[in-house]
Amino acid sequence: MEKQQHAKKLALCFRLVGLFGLVTALNPLPLSALEAKLSLDNDRFVVGQQFNVNILADTPDPLQLKLAPMPYPPELELTSGPFVRETSWENSAGQVTKGTKLTLSFRVVKTGIVTLGPFTVIYGQQSLLVTPKTLYLLARDEAQNRFPLQVGWSVPAGPYYLGEGIPVILQVKNLETLIQPAELDVSAPANTLWEKASNIGDIEVTAIGDDRILTLPWSGWMMIPTQTGSVTLPAVTVNVNGLARTTSPLNLTIQAIPPTVTTRAIGDFSYEAKIERSVQNPGQVNVTQVVRGRGNFPYLVLPDVNAQGLRLLSKQETSGYRPTTGGYQGDLTVTWQFVADHSGNYTVQVPPFVSYQPSLDKVWTWEAKTETVNLSSSGKVTIKPVTVLTPLPKTEWARVKPWNLATKFWFWLAFLPGPVVFLLTFRGRKSRGKGLLVLIPLGFFMMSAAVSDVHAPINQPGYWYNQGLEQKQQKQTALAVRSFCRALAMGYQGPQALTALREVEKEAQLIDQFQVWQGPPTDLFLLVTLLGWNLAFLLWAWHRRSGKVSWIVPMTVAFLIFAASGVTAVVSLAQRSPGDAVVGTGDAPLRRVPSDLAENWLTVPQGTIVRYQGLSGPYALVTTGYGLQGWLKVNYLLPIQE
């Protein structure tokens, strides 16, 4: 009886185990929670492009994974799928396991920003939402760029005021790679002061999804409105990598400034005025007005100094400002010099300085400054004579000859007497001193090196001096610098060319240029070299004939004089011209490497003198007088010597 009951219980257990196995086989469930993720190569697609979307899940049986029906964005068209196949993938724990890939294919039919998902995947009795992804659907331009190029004006946020210095930048947007902007000339809008400005604006990098696009300042200007009302920046057509783009006109409304701002100063300024009696001249008083900060320096007007009873000797204005993205920045200094014709006490008054700061909508006022100074009678004021830069008449400049001694044939023949006399001492005699004859060609080689630098397109320094004056008057900075350098390189001995060159560099704010040789004339060193050469060989010959040791000392001195003067002549000829070329076709972009794709490192201003260090294709490795070295395109350079 007990055996029968035990058999029945055992049979019941087998039936339950079999039923559990059957249920498990019909409903396979994972032992762990379901994990799935969306896999997409990119988030940028253009109209007409077809792409695949993959959903990965950690299911061992691909046939059991299903995708719940869902609506898709109207900008996308489902072309095929979903298709399921077995794959391997790396789960959140970093383990590579067996899994399932579910693939759908879409085609972009319209532009827009859409969200794809969330997808619902079903595996057995489990379901899971897969995180959605944002897609950017774009239209191609005519060059098949995924980001259509755009060109437009960029100005600071308003309001804008009469006389304000407004930076205006022409920007190119949606660049995938950095390019070299071409020179662009835009006419001044009506009722404005318009100045071309270099190096204003920054390259901006914007991240959109997984992509990085660039915004490049193509060109920049500083604009100062001279009338209230409306100012229109014109439509401009530019060519960007073969694509023509036209900007839309931009209208700016110009407002009047408060009537109390008689100085027309707009910006963030600081102001200082000083009244000081001259230390050198007890009958002179100096007044200095200094404005620092950021604003419309070219348009503001400093108040005139009131000095009753004094005579104005001079008024000098020094500009130390430059265009920046925020406007003109730097300082402006005006120095007044007054003298007294009679001894006594004099009152000097500097009126108040008023400025308007738009960012705070506030008028700032610096109080007037008044001082009483005791001055002695200045008597006759002596003024240091200034070299008058006037063109030379043709009959005069034709007589201004260059240093051409080293180019004369007789000059080279004059090196022969000393060596010839010395060679005659060897006639009929044997001497180990013949090995020293290799010193004879030394002078010829030294002077040949010097003569290699003596050449010019026109052998008339007076002509180039006149050319430079004419170009200086026409504000052709680079051409004037080159002409004066040519005159100096050919040995123009008057001070006029050097004075004119320095004036041009001062007006263009070119600092730390290469210096021109200012020592004695090169011909003087050449003559000393010639005399020292011949004298040394004559003393040597006399020493050989007489056998006296006492002649060795003067012979050695003569050789040293010859060597020193020869080296000095070579140096003076090499430095007669301060450089090899002048930056002449606008401000030149300097690169660290010789490539059009390289980023602009710095900008070398027009009129800068450079020396060549090497060449690589269309680029030249140059050095400036202030030690800057980099690569410039050769077409930006005007050679001093041709």
DOVOVO-697864 format. One record per residue (C-alpha): residue in one letter; chain; residue number from 1; x, y, z. Coordinates in steps of 0.2 Angstrom, whole numbers. Each point is the difference from the previous one (the first is absolute). Layout:
N
R residu chaine num c1 c2 c3
R A A NUM X Y Z;
...
***
This chain:
642
R residu chaine num c1 c2 c3
R M A 1 0 0 0;
R E A 2 14 12 5;
R K A 3 10 -5 -16;
R Q A 4 -15 5 -11;
R Q A 5 -2 17 8;
R H A 6 19 3 -2;
R A A 7 -1 -4 -18;
R K A 8 -15 12 -3;
R K A 9 9 14 9;
R L A 10 16 -3 -11;
R A A 11 -11 0 -16;
R L A 12 -8 16 5;
R C A 13 17 8 2;
R F A 14 6 -6 -17;
R R A 15 -16 8 -7;
R L A 16 3 17 8;
R V A 17 18 0 -6;
R G A 18 -5 -4 -17;
R L A 19 -14 13 0;
R F A 20 13 13 6;
R G A 21 12 -4 -14;
R L A 22 -14 1 -13;
R V A 23 -5 17 6;
R T A 24 18 6 1;
R A A 25 3 -6 -18;
R L A 26 -15 9 -6;
R N A 27 4 16 9;
R P A 28 19 3 0;
R L A 29 4 14 12;
R P A 30 18 7 4;
R L A 31 7 -3 17;
R S A 32 5 19 1;
R A A 33 -9 16 -5;
R L A 34 -1 5 -18;
R E A 35 12 12 -7;
R A A 36 -1 9 -16;
R K A 37 8 16 -9;
R L A 38 -1 10 -16;
R S A 39 15 0 -11;
R L A 40 2 14 -13;
R D A 41 15 5 -10;
R N A 42 -4 19 -1;
R D A 43 -13 12 4;
R R A 44 2 11 -16;
R F A 45 -9 -5 -16;
R V A 46 -5 9 -15;
R V A 47 -16 -1 -11;
R G A 48 1 -15 -11;
R Q A 49 12 -9 11;
R Q A 50 -4 -18 6;
R F A 51 6 -7 17;
R N A 52 -2 -14 11;
R V A 53 -5 0 19;
R N A 54 5 -15 10;
R I A 55 -7 -6 17;
R L A 56 11 -12 10;
R A A 57 -7 -11 13;
R D A 58 8 -14 11;
R T A 59 -13 -13 -5;
R P A 60 8 -17 -4;
R D A 61 -15 -5 -12;
R P A 62 -2 13 -15;
R L A 63 -17 -7 -5;
R Q A 64 -7 5 17;
R L A 65 4 18 -1;
R K A 66 -14 11 -7;
R L A 67 -2 19 -3;
R A A 68 -17 8 5;
R P A 69 -8 10 -14;
R M A 70 3 19 2;
R P A 71 -2 16 -11;
R Y A 72 15 7 -8;
R P A 73 4 19 -3;
R P A 74 -8 6 -17;
R E A 75 18 6 -5;
R L A 76 5 -18 -1;
R E A 77 -6 -14 -11;
R L A 78 2 -19 6;
R T A 79 7 -9 -16;
R S A 80 3 -17 8;
R G A 81 0 -10 16;
R P A 82 0 -4 13;
R F A 83 12 -14 -3;
R V A 84 7 -11 14;
R R A 85 16 -10 1;
R E A 86 12 -7 13;
R T A 87 15 11 5;
R S A 88 12 3 14;
R W A 89 1 16 10;
R E A 90 7 7 16;
R N A 91 -12 3 14;
R S A 92 0 13 14;
R A A 93 11 -11 10;
R G A 94 13 0 -13;
R Q A 95 -2 -18 -5;
R V A 96 -1 -6 -18;
R T A 97 -15 -11 -1;
R K A 98 -12 -8 -12;
R G A 99 -14 11 -6;
R T A 100 -12 5 -13;
R K A 101 0 15 -13;
R L A 102 -16 7 -6;
R T A 103 3 11 -15;
R L A 104 -12 13 -9;
R S A 105 4 11 -15;
R F A 106 -6 18 -2;
R R A 107 2 13 -14;
R V A 108 0 19 3;
R V A 109 -15 8 -9;
R K A 110 0 17 8;
R T A 111 11 12 11;
R G A 112 -2 2 18;
R I A 113 5 -5 18;
R V A 114 -9 -16 5;
R T A 115 0 -12 14;
R L A 116 1 -18 -5;
R G A 117 -7 -11 13;
R P A 118 -3 -6 14;
R F A 119 -1 -18 -7;
R T A 120 -8 -13 10;
R V A 121 7 -18 -2;
R I A 122 -9 -15 7;
R Y A 123 9 -17 5;
R G A 124 -12 -13 7;
R Q A 125 -10 8 14;
R Q A 126 13 15 2;
R S A 127 0 17 -9;
R L A 128 12 14 0;
R L A 129 1 18 -6;
R V A 130 15 4 -10;
R T A 131 7 18 2;
R P A 132 -5 11 -14;
R K A 133 13 10 -10;
R T A 134 -1 18 -8;
R L A 135 4 1 -19;
R Y A 136 4 15 -10;
R L A 137 -7 -1 -18;
R L A 138 9 13 -11;
R A A 139 -1 5 -18;
R R A 140 16 -1 -11;
R D A 141 7 16 -8;
R E A 142 6 0 -18;
R A A 143 17 -6 5;
R Q A 144 -8 -15 10;
R N A 145 6 8 16;
R R A 146 -10 -8 15;
R F A 147 -1 17 8;
R P A 148 -5 14 -13;
R L A 149 12 14 0;
R Q A 150 -7 17 7;
R V A 151 7 17 -1;
R G A 152 -7 15 10;
R W A 153 4 16 9;
R S A 154 5 0 18;
R V A 155 -1 15 11;
R P A 156 -1 3 19;
R A A 157 -18 1 8;
R G A 158 -7 17 -1;
R P A 159 -5 14 3;
R Y A 160 12 9 -11;
R Y A 161 4 18 2;
R L A 162 7 15 -10;
R G A 163 19 -1 0;
R E A 164 1 -17 8;
R G A 165 14 -11 -6;
R I A 166 -9 -16 -6;
R P A 167 10 -16 -5;
R V A 168 -8 -8 -16;
R I A 169 5 -17 -4;
R L A 170 -5 -11 -16;
R Q A 171 -2 -18 6;
R V A 172 0 -16 -9;
R K A 173 -10 -14 10;
R N A 174 -1 -19 -1;
R L A 175 18 -3 -6;
R E A 176 6 -18 2;
R T A 177 18 5 -2;
R L A 178 10 16 2;
R I A 179 3 10 -16;
R Q A 180 10 15 -4;
R P A 181 -11 15 -3;
R A A 182 3 11 -16;
R E A 183 2 18 1;
R L A 184 -16 9 -1;
R D A 185 -4 19 -3;
R V A 186 -16 7 5;
R S A 187 -5 18 -3;
R A A 188 -4 11 15;
R P A 189 -19 1 4;
R A A 190 -7 18 -2;
R N A 191 3 12 15;
R T A 192 13 -11 8;
R L A 193 19 0 3;
R W A 194 6 -17 -6;
R E A 195 17 -8 3;
R K A 196 6 -17 -4;
R A A 197 5 -9 16;
R S A 198 11 -16 1;
R N A 199 -1 -13 13;
R I A 200 -17 4 7;
R G A 201 -11 -14 4;
R D A 202 3 -17 6;
R I A 203 -1 -18 -8;
R E A 204 -15 -8 8;
R V A 205 -2 -19 2;
R T A 206 -18 -7 3;
R A A 207 -4 -18 5;
R I A 208 -16 -6 -8;
R G A 209 -2 -18 5;
R D A 210 16 -9 -4;
R D A 211 5 13 -13;
R R A 212 10 16 2;
R I A 213 -3 14 -12;
R L A 214 10 17 -2;
R T A 215 -5 18 -1;
R L A 216 14 10 -8;
R P A 217 2 19 0;
R W A 218 2 3 -19;
R S A 219 4 19 1;
R G A 220 -2 14 13;
R W A 221 -3 19 0;
R M A 222 -2 13 13;
R M A 223 -15 11 -4;
R I A 224 -4 17 8;
R P A 225 -17 8 -4;
R T A 226 1 18 -4;
R Q A 227 -19 3 0;
R T A 228 -15 -6 9;
R G A 229 -13 -10 -8;
R S A 230 3 -16 -10;
R V A 231 16 -8 -6;
R T A 232 -1 -15 -12;
R L A 233 14 -12 -2;
R P A 234 -1 -5 -18;
R A A 235 -3 -18 -8;
R V A 236 17 -7 -4;
R T A 237 4 -15 -11;
R V A 238 15 -11 5;
R N A 239 7 -16 -7;
R V A 240 3 -14 13;
R N A 241 9 -15 -7;
R G A 242 -8 3 -17;
R L A 243 -18 3 8;
R A A 244 -8 17 -3;
R R A 245 -8 7 16;
R T A 246 -9 17 1;
R T A 247 -4 8 17;
R S A 248 -16 9 4;
R P A 249 1 19 3;
R L A 250 0 5 18;
R N A 251 -8 15 6;
R L A 252 6 9 16;
R T A 253 -10 14 9;
R I A 254 12 14 6;
R Q A 255 -5 10 15;
R A A 256 6 16 7;
R I A 257 11 2 15;
R P A 258 -4 11 15;
R P A 259 3 18 -5;
R T A 260 11 3 15;
R V A 261 13 -12 -8;
R T A 262 9 14 -10;
R T A 263 16 -10 -2;
R R A 264 -10 -13 -10;
R A A 265 9 -14 10;
R I A 266 -9 -16 1;
R G A 267 7 -15 9;
R D A 268 8 -6 16;
R F A 269 13 13 3;
R S A 270 12 7 14;
R Y A 271 7 18 -2;
R E A 272 14 9 8;
R A A 273 7 18 -3;
R K A 274 17 7 6;
R I A 275 6 18 1;
R E A 276 19 1 2;
R R A 277 13 13 -2;
R S A 278 15 -5 -11;
R V A 279 16 -5 9;
R Q A 280 11 5 -14;
R N A 281 -9 17 -4;
R P A 282 -7 10 14;
R G A 283 -10 10 -12;
R Q A 284 -10 -15 -6;
R V A 285 -15 -10 6;
R N A 286 -5 -17 -6;
R V A 287 -18 -7 1;
R T A 288 -3 -18 -3;
R Q A 289 -17 -8 -3;
R V A 290 -1 -19 0;
R V A 291 -16 -11 -4;
R R A 292 1 -19 3;
R G A 293 -12 -14 -2;
R R A 294 -11 -6 -14;
R G A 295 -11 11 -11;
R N A 296 -1 11 -15;
R F A 297 18 8 1;
R P A 298 0 6 -18;
R Y A 299 -16 10 2;
R L A 300 1 7 18;
R V A 301 7 18 2;
R L A 302 10 5 15;
R P A 303 -4 17 7;
R D A 304 11 15 -4;
R V A 305 12 6 13;
R N A 306 -3 18 6;
R A A 307 16 9 3;
R Q A 308 -3 19 -1;
R G A 309 16 10 -3;
R L A 310 10 -14 -6;
R R A 311 6 -4 -17;
R L A 312 -3 -18 -7;
R L A 313 16 -7 -5;
R S A 314 -6 -18 -6;
R K A 315 -14 -12 1;
R Q A 316 4 -19 -2;
R E A 317 -12 -14 -1;
R T A 318 6 -18 3;
R S A 319 -11 -15 -4;
R G A 320 2 -16 9;
R Y A 321 -16 -9 -4;
R R A 322 -5 -14 -12;
R P A 323 -16 -8 -6;
R T A 324 -7 -15 10;
R T A 325 -15 -10 1;
R G A 326 -7 11 14;
R G A 327 4 16 -9;
R Y A 328 16 11 -1;
R Q A 329 11 -4 15;
R G A 330 16 9 7;
R D A 331 4 18 4;
R L A 332 0 18 -8;
R T A 333 12 13 6;
R V A 334 0 18 -4;
R T A 335 15 11 6;
R W A 336 -1 19 -1;
R Q A 337 15 12 2;
R F A 338 -2 18 5;
R V A 339 13 13 2;
R A A 340 0 17 9;
R D A 341 6 16 -9;
R H A 342 1 9 17;
R S A 343 3 -6 17;
R G A 344 -14 -1 12;
R N A 345 -14 -11 7;
R Y A 346 -11 -9 -13;
R T A 347 -16 -10 3;
R V A 348 -2 -16 -10;
R Q A 349 -17 -9 -1;
R V A 350 -4 -17 -7;
R P A 351 -19 -1 -3;
R P A 352 -10 -15 7;
R F A 353 0 -16 -10;
R V A 354 -17 -8 -3;
R S A 355 -4 -18 -7;
R Y A 356 -15 -11 -2;
R Q A 357 1 -19 4;
R P A 358 -14 -9 -9;
R S A 359 1 -16 10;
R L A 360 -5 9 16;
R D A 361 -10 14 -9;
R K A 362 10 13 10;
R V A 363 9 16 -3;
R W A 364 17 2 9;
R T A 365 8 17 3;
R W A 366 18 3 6;
R E A 367 2 17 8;
R A A 368 9 15 -8;
R K A 369 18 2 6;
R T A 370 7 18 3;
R E A 371 17 5 6;
R T A 372 10 16 1;
R V A 373 18 -1 -5;
R N A 374 14 12 1;
R L A 375 10 2 -16;
R S A 376 15 10 -5;
R S A 377 2 8 -17;
R S A 378 5 -13 -12;
R G A 379 8 12 -12;
R K A 380 3 -6 -17;
R V A 381 -5 -18 -1;
R T A 382 12 -11 -10;
R I A 383 -7 -14 -10;
R K A 384 11 -15 -5;
R P A 385 2 1 -19;
R V A 386 -10 -14 -9;
R T A 387 6 -8 -16;
R V A 388 -12 6 -13;
R L A 389 -5 -15 -11;
R T A 390 -1 7 -18;
R P A 391 3 -9 -16;
R L A 392 17 2 -8;
R P A 393 1 8 -17;
R K A 394 4 -12 -14;
R T A 395 17 9 -3;
R E A 396 4 -3 18;
R W A 397 -6 -17 3;
R A A 398 9 -6 -16;
R R A 399 16 6 9;
R V A 400 -4 -10 16;
R K A 401 10 -16 -4;
R P A 402 0 -16 10;
R W A 403 15 -8 8;
R N A 404 7 -8 -15;
R L A 405 18 -2 4;
R A A 406 -1 -19 2;
R T A 407 -7 -1 -18;
R K A 408 14 8 -9;
R F A 409 12 -11 -10;
R W A 410 15 11 5;
R F A 411 -4 -3 19;
R W A 412 4 -18 -2;
R L A 413 16 3 -10;
R A A 414 6 11 14;
R F A 415 1 -16 11;
R L A 416 14 -7 -11;
R P A 417 15 11 4;
R G A 418 3 -6 17;
R P A 419 -1 -19 -4;
R V A 420 10 3 -16;
R V A 421 15 8 9;
R F A 422 -1 -13 13;
R L A 423 1 -14 -13;
R L A 424 15 8 -8;
R T A 425 10 -4 17;
R F A 426 -2 -18 -4;
R R A 427 9 1 -17;
R G A 428 15 -12 0;
R R A 429 -2 -5 18;
R K A 430 -8 -14 9;
R S A 431 -10 3 15;
R R A 432 -13 -9 10;
R G A 433 -10 16 1;
R K A 434 -8 -4 -17;
R G A 435 -13 -9 9;
R L A 436 -6 17 7;
R L A 437 -5 5 -18;
R V A 438 -17 -7 3;
R L A 439 -3 17 10;
R I A 440 0 10 -16;
R P A 441 -17 -4 -6;
R L A 442 -8 4 17;
R G A 443 -3 18 -4;
R F A 444 -8 -4 -16;
R F A 445 -12 -13 8;
R M A 446 -5 12 14;
R M A 447 -4 14 -12;
R S A 448 -9 -11 -12;
R A A 449 -12 -4 15;
R A A 450 -3 18 2;
R V A 451 -3 4 -18;
R S A 452 -14 -14 -1;
R D A 453 -11 12 10;
R V A 454 3 16 -11;
R H A 455 -13 -1 -13;
R A A 456 -16 10 -3;
R P A 457 -13 1 -14;
R I A 458 4 18 -3;
R N A 459 18 6 4;
R Q A 460 -7 17 6;
R P A 461 -3 2 19;
R G A 462 -6 18 -3;
R Y A 463 -14 -7 -12;
R W A 464 -6 -12 14;
R Y A 465 1 14 13;
R N A 466 -12 11 -11;
R Q A 467 -11 -15 -3;
R G A 468 -1 -3 19;
R L A 469 -6 18 3;
R E A 470 -13 -1 -13;
R Q A 471 -7 -17 7;
R K A 472 1 7 18;
R Q A 473 -11 14 -5;
R Q A 474 -13 -12 -8;
R K A 475 0 -11 16;
R Q A 476 7 -15 -9;
R T A 477 10 -6 15;
R A A 478 7 -16 -7;
R L A 479 6 8 -16;
R A A 480 8 15 9;
R V A 481 9 -11 12;
R R A 482 7 -11 -14;
R S A 483 6 16 -10;
R F A 484 9 7 15;
R C A 485 8 -16 4;
R R A 486 6 -1 -18;
R A A 487 7 17 1;
R L A 488 9 -5 16;
R A A 489 6 -16 -7;
R M A 490 8 8 -14;
R G A 491 10 12 11;
R Y A 492 -10 16 1;
R Q A 493 11 10 12;
R G A 494 -12 14 4;
R P A 495 -11 -1 16;
R Q A 496 -16 3 -10;
R A A 497 -3 -18 -5;
R L A 498 2 -7 18;
R T A 499 -10 15 7;
R A A 500 -14 -4 -12;
R L A 501 0 -18 3;
R R A 502 -2 3 19;
R E A 503 -14 12 -3;
R V A 504 -9 -13 -11;
R E A 505 2 -13 14;
R K A 506 -6 11 13;
R E A 507 -16 5 -9;
R A A 508 -4 -18 -3;
R Q A 509 5 -5 18;
R L A 510 13 -12 -6;
R I A 511 11 -4 15;
R D A 512 17 -9 2;
R Q A 513 4 0 -19;
R F A 514 17 -6 -6;
R Q A 515 13 14 2;
R V A 516 10 8 -15;
R W A 517 19 1 1;
R Q A 518 4 17 6;
R G A 519 19 -2 2;
R P A 520 13 9 -11;
R P A 521 -1 -3 -19;
R T A 522 4 -17 -6;
R D A 523 12 6 -13;
R L A 524 11 6 14;
R F A 525 1 -17 7;
R L A 526 4 -7 -18;
R L A 527 14 12 -2;
R V A 528 8 -4 17;
R T A 529 -2 -19 -5;
R L A 530 9 3 -16;
R L A 531 14 10 8;
R G A 532 2 -12 14;
R W A 533 1 -15 -12;
R N A 534 14 8 -11;
R L A 535 9 7 15;
R A A 536 0 -17 9;
R F A 537 8 -9 -15;
R L A 538 13 14 -3;
R L A 539 5 -1 18;
R W A 540 1 -19 -2;
R A A 541 11 2 -15;
R W A 542 11 12 8;
R H A 543 2 -12 15;
R R A 544 5 -14 -12;
R R A 545 13 11 -8;
R S A 546 7 8 15;
R G A 547 -2 -15 12;
R K A 548 -3 12 14;
R V A 549 -13 -6 13;
R S A 550 -5 18 4;
R W A 551 -11 0 -15;
R I A 552 -11 -14 6;
R V A 553 -10 11 12;
R P A 554 -5 14 -13;
R M A 555 -4 -14 -12;
R T A 556 -11 -9 12;
R V A 557 -9 17 4;
R A A 558 -3 3 -18;
R F A 559 -8 -17 -2;
R L A 560 -11 3 15;
R I A 561 -5 17 -7;
R F A 562 -4 -8 -17;
R A A 563 -11 -14 8;
R A A 564 -9 11 12;
R S A 565 -5 13 -14;
R G A 566 -4 -14 -12;
R V A 567 -12 -8 13;
R T A 568 -8 17 4;
R A A 569 -2 4 -19;
R V A 570 -9 -17 -2;
R V A 571 -12 4 15;
R S A 572 -4 18 -5;
R L A 573 -4 -6 -18;
R A A 574 -11 -14 7;
R Q A 575 -9 12 12;
R R A 576 -1 14 -12;
R S A 577 -18 -7 -4;
R P A 578 -9 -4 16;
R G A 579 -9 -15 -8;
R D A 580 -4 -10 -15;
R A A 581 -19 4 -3;
R V A 582 -14 11 7;
R V A 583 -18 -6 4;
R G A 584 -9 9 -14;
R T A 585 -17 -6 -5;
R G A 586 -9 3 17;
R D A 587 2 -8 17;
R A A 588 8 -18 -3;
R P A 589 -6 -15 10;
R L A 590 15 -9 8;
R R A 591 -1 -19 1;
R R A 592 10 -12 11;
R V A 593 1 -13 -15;
R P A 594 0 4 -19;
R S A 595 -17 -7 -4;
R D A 596 -17 8 -5;
R L A 597 -9 -11 12;
R A A 598 11 7 15;
R E A 599 -8 12 12;
R N A 600 5 18 -1;
R W A 601 11 3 15;
R L A 602 3 19 0;
R T A 603 -2 14 -13;
R V A 604 15 10 -6;
R P A 605 -4 18 -4;
R Q A 606 2 8 -17;
R G A 607 17 8 -1;
R T A 608 10 -12 11;
R I A 609 17 -4 -6;
R V A 610 5 -18 0;
R R A 611 15 -11 -4;
R Y A 612 -1 -17 -9;
R Q A 613 5 -15 10;
R G A 614 -7 -13 -13;
R L A 615 -12 -5 -13;
R S A 616 -14 -14 -1;
R G A 617 -11 1 -16;
R P A 618 -10 16 1;
R Y A 619 6 4 18;
R A A 620 15 9 6;
R L A 621 7 -2 18;
R V A 622 3 17 6;
R T A 623 7 9 15;
R T A 624 -5 18 6;
R G A 625 10 13 9;
R Y A 626 -8 -4 16;
R G A 627 4 -19 -1;
R L A 628 -16 -7 -7;
R Q A 629 2 -15 -11;
R G A 630 -12 -9 -11;
R W A 631 -7 -4 -17;
R L A 632 -7 13 -12;
R K A 633 -7 -2 -17;
R V A 634 12 7 -13;
R N A 635 -13 10 -9;
R Y A 636 -2 11 16;
R L A 637 18 6 -1;
R L A 638 8 14 -11;
R P A 639 19 -4 -2;
R I A 640 12 14 4;
R Q A 641 13 -6 -12;
R E A 642 -5 -8 -17;
***
